[in-house]
Amino acid sequence: LEGRKKQESQEAQRNQILNHLDEQLNLALPQSAVEAETQNAMSRIISQNMQMGIGEEEFEKHKDEIFAGASKTAQREVKLQIILSKIALKEKIQVENEDLSRAVYSMAMQRRQKPEDLAKELRKDRDQLMSLQRQILFAKTLEVLLKESKTTSTEEKA
Protein backbone atom coordinates (compact mmCIF):
# COMPACT_ATOMS: atom_id res chain seq x y z
CA LEU A 1 0.00 0.00 0.00
CA GLU A 2 2.82 2.39 0.92
CA GLY A 3 4.63 1.59 -2.33
CA ARG A 4 1.49 2.33 -4.32
CA LYS A 5 1.02 5.69 -2.59
CA LYS A 6 4.62 6.61 -3.35
CA GLN A 7 4.16 5.59 -6.99
CA GLU A 8 0.96 7.65 -7.26
CA SER A 9 2.72 10.61 -5.67
CA GLN A 10 5.61 10.38 -8.14
CA GLU A 11 3.16 10.08 -11.05
CA ALA A 12 1.36 13.22 -9.84
CA GLN A 13 4.71 15.04 -9.64
CA ARG A 14 5.61 13.93 -13.17
CA ASN A 15 2.25 15.19 -14.45
CA GLN A 16 2.82 18.48 -12.65
CA ILE A 17 6.19 18.87 -14.39
CA LEU A 18 4.67 18.03 -17.78
CA ASN A 19 1.82 20.47 -17.23
CA HIS A 20 4.31 23.18 -16.25
CA LEU A 21 6.41 22.58 -19.36
CA ASP A 22 3.29 22.58 -21.52
CA GLU A 23 1.96 25.83 -20.04
CA GLN A 24 5.23 27.76 -19.90
CA LEU A 25 6.67 27.09 -23.33
CA ASN A 26 5.22 27.93 -26.73
CA LEU A 27 6.65 26.24 -29.80
CA ALA A 28 5.85 26.02 -33.47
CA LEU A 29 4.89 22.38 -33.96
CA PRO A 30 5.60 20.34 -37.10
CA GLN A 31 2.16 19.73 -38.62
CA SER A 32 3.10 16.29 -39.93
CA ALA A 33 4.03 15.15 -36.42
CA VAL A 34 0.78 16.54 -34.99
CA GLU A 35 -1.23 14.78 -37.71
CA ALA A 36 0.54 11.47 -37.11
CA GLU A 37 0.05 11.75 -33.34
CA THR A 38 -3.62 12.66 -33.88
CA GLN A 39 -4.07 9.47 -35.91
CA ASN A 40 -2.36 7.47 -33.15
CA ALA A 41 -4.65 9.03 -30.54
CA MET A 42 -7.73 8.30 -32.67
CA SER A 43 -6.62 4.67 -33.05
CA ARG A 44 -6.19 4.34 -29.28
CA ILE A 45 -9.62 5.88 -28.63
CA ILE A 46 -11.31 3.60 -31.17
CA SER A 47 -9.58 0.55 -29.71
CA GLN A 48 -10.56 1.51 -26.15
CA ASN A 49 -14.16 2.12 -27.20
CA MET A 50 -14.34 -1.24 -28.95
CA GLN A 51 -12.95 -2.97 -25.85
CA MET A 52 -15.65 -1.30 -23.76
CA GLY A 53 -18.29 -2.51 -26.19
CA ILE A 54 -19.18 0.89 -27.63
CA GLY A 55 -20.54 0.45 -31.13
CA GLU A 56 -19.35 2.10 -34.31
CA GLU A 57 -22.60 4.06 -34.70
CA GLU A 58 -22.07 5.67 -31.27
CA PHE A 59 -18.53 6.57 -32.27
CA GLU A 60 -19.79 8.13 -35.53
CA LYS A 61 -22.20 10.38 -33.60
CA HIS A 62 -19.34 11.92 -31.64
CA LYS A 63 -16.59 11.65 -34.23
CA ASP A 64 -15.97 15.42 -34.49
CA GLU A 65 -15.70 15.86 -30.72
CA ILE A 66 -13.43 12.84 -30.44
CA PHE A 67 -11.23 14.13 -33.27
CA ALA A 68 -10.99 17.58 -31.65
CA GLY A 69 -9.94 16.00 -28.36
CA ALA A 70 -7.43 13.73 -30.09
CA SER A 71 -5.99 16.71 -31.97
CA LYS A 72 -5.58 18.74 -28.78
CA THR A 73 -3.94 15.78 -27.05
CA ALA A 74 -1.65 15.25 -30.05
CA GLN A 75 -0.50 18.87 -30.02
CA ARG A 76 0.39 18.60 -26.33
CA GLU A 77 2.19 15.27 -26.85
CA VAL A 78 4.25 16.55 -29.78
CA LYS A 79 5.13 19.71 -27.86
CA LEU A 80 6.24 17.71 -24.81
CA GLN A 81 8.22 15.28 -26.99
CA ILE A 82 10.14 18.20 -28.52
CA ILE A 83 10.79 19.78 -25.12
CA LEU A 84 11.88 16.52 -23.49
CA SER A 85 14.11 15.69 -26.47
CA LYS A 86 15.87 19.05 -26.13
CA ILE A 87 16.30 18.58 -22.37
CA ALA A 88 17.64 15.04 -22.90
CA LEU A 89 20.15 16.35 -25.44
CA LYS A 90 21.26 19.20 -23.16
CA GLU A 91 21.57 16.90 -20.15
CA LYS A 92 23.25 14.18 -22.24
CA ILE A 93 20.61 11.61 -21.27
CA GLN A 94 20.82 8.45 -23.36
CA VAL A 95 19.07 5.12 -23.61
CA GLU A 96 21.50 2.36 -22.64
CA ASN A 97 21.19 -1.31 -23.61
CA GLU A 98 20.39 -2.07 -19.98
CA ASP A 99 17.42 0.36 -20.10
CA LEU A 100 16.14 -1.31 -23.24
CA SER A 101 16.53 -4.79 -21.76
CA ARG A 102 14.56 -3.79 -18.64
CA ALA A 103 11.79 -2.28 -20.77
CA VAL A 104 11.59 -5.35 -23.02
CA TYR A 105 11.43 -7.64 -19.99
CA SER A 106 8.70 -5.53 -18.40
CA MET A 107 6.66 -5.38 -21.62
CA ALA A 108 7.02 -9.11 -22.13
CA MET A 109 5.76 -9.81 -18.61
CA GLN A 110 2.75 -7.54 -19.18
CA ARG A 111 1.96 -9.34 -22.43
CA ARG A 112 2.66 -12.76 -20.92
CA GLN A 113 5.28 -13.32 -23.57
CA LYS A 114 8.87 -14.49 -23.51
CA PRO A 115 11.31 -11.55 -23.49
CA GLU A 116 13.32 -13.23 -26.28
CA ASP A 117 10.23 -13.39 -28.51
CA LEU A 118 9.44 -9.73 -27.91
CA ALA A 119 13.05 -8.79 -28.61
CA LYS A 120 12.83 -10.62 -31.96
CA GLU A 121 9.63 -8.72 -32.78
CA LEU A 122 11.29 -5.41 -31.98
CA ARG A 123 14.31 -6.23 -34.16
CA LYS A 124 11.92 -6.77 -37.08
CA ASP A 125 9.82 -3.64 -36.39
CA ARG A 126 12.19 -0.64 -36.30
CA ASP A 127 9.33 1.82 -35.72
CA GLN A 128 8.20 -0.01 -32.60
CA LEU A 129 11.79 -0.24 -31.35
CA MET A 130 12.37 3.48 -31.93
CA SER A 131 9.10 4.27 -30.17
CA LEU A 132 10.19 2.22 -27.17
CA GLN A 133 13.57 3.97 -27.10
CA ARG A 134 11.80 7.36 -27.19
CA GLN A 135 9.53 6.33 -24.31
CA ILE A 136 12.54 5.27 -22.25
CA LEU A 137 14.41 8.49 -23.08
CA PHE A 138 11.43 10.64 -22.07
CA ALA A 139 10.93 8.64 -18.86
CA LYS A 140 14.61 9.05 -17.93
CA THR A 141 14.44 12.77 -18.73
CA LEU A 142 11.35 13.15 -16.56
CA GLU A 143 13.16 11.37 -13.72
CA VAL A 144 16.02 13.89 -13.99
CA LEU A 145 13.53 16.77 -13.91
CA LEU A 146 11.74 15.19 -10.96
CA LYS A 147 15.01 14.86 -9.00
CA GLU A 148 15.96 18.45 -9.87
CA SER A 149 12.57 19.75 -8.75
CA LYS A 150 12.92 17.90 -5.43
CA THR A 151 16.43 19.30 -4.96
CA THR A 152 15.20 22.81 -5.75
CA SER A 153 12.19 22.57 -3.42
CA THR A 154 14.41 21.19 -0.63
CA GLU A 155 16.87 24.07 -1.07
CA GLU A 156 14.02 26.60 -1.02
CA LYS A 157 12.76 25.19 2.30
CA ALA A 158 16.21 25.51 3.89
C-alpha angles and dihedrals in degrees: 000000000000091000091052092051090051091049091049090048092051091047090052090050091050090051090049090054092048092048090050092051091047094050098042102047129060119196137173103246125214104248093214091057092048091049092049092048090047089055090049091050091048090051091051092048093049091048092049091048092050091050089052090051097249109154128234092246091058089050091050091054091058100030095119093050091046091049092049090051092046090049092051091048090048093053091052092046094050091047092050091046090055093047094046091046091054092047091048090051093048092047092043092236112169138179109246126201088250090057091050092048091052091049093048091049092049093047091047091052091050091050093042089238134131112264090228091057092050091048089054090051091051092050088056095045108055093178092057091046092050090048090053091049090051091050091051092047092051092046091051091047091051090050090054090049090047092052091046092050090051091049091049094047091048091051091048091054092052 
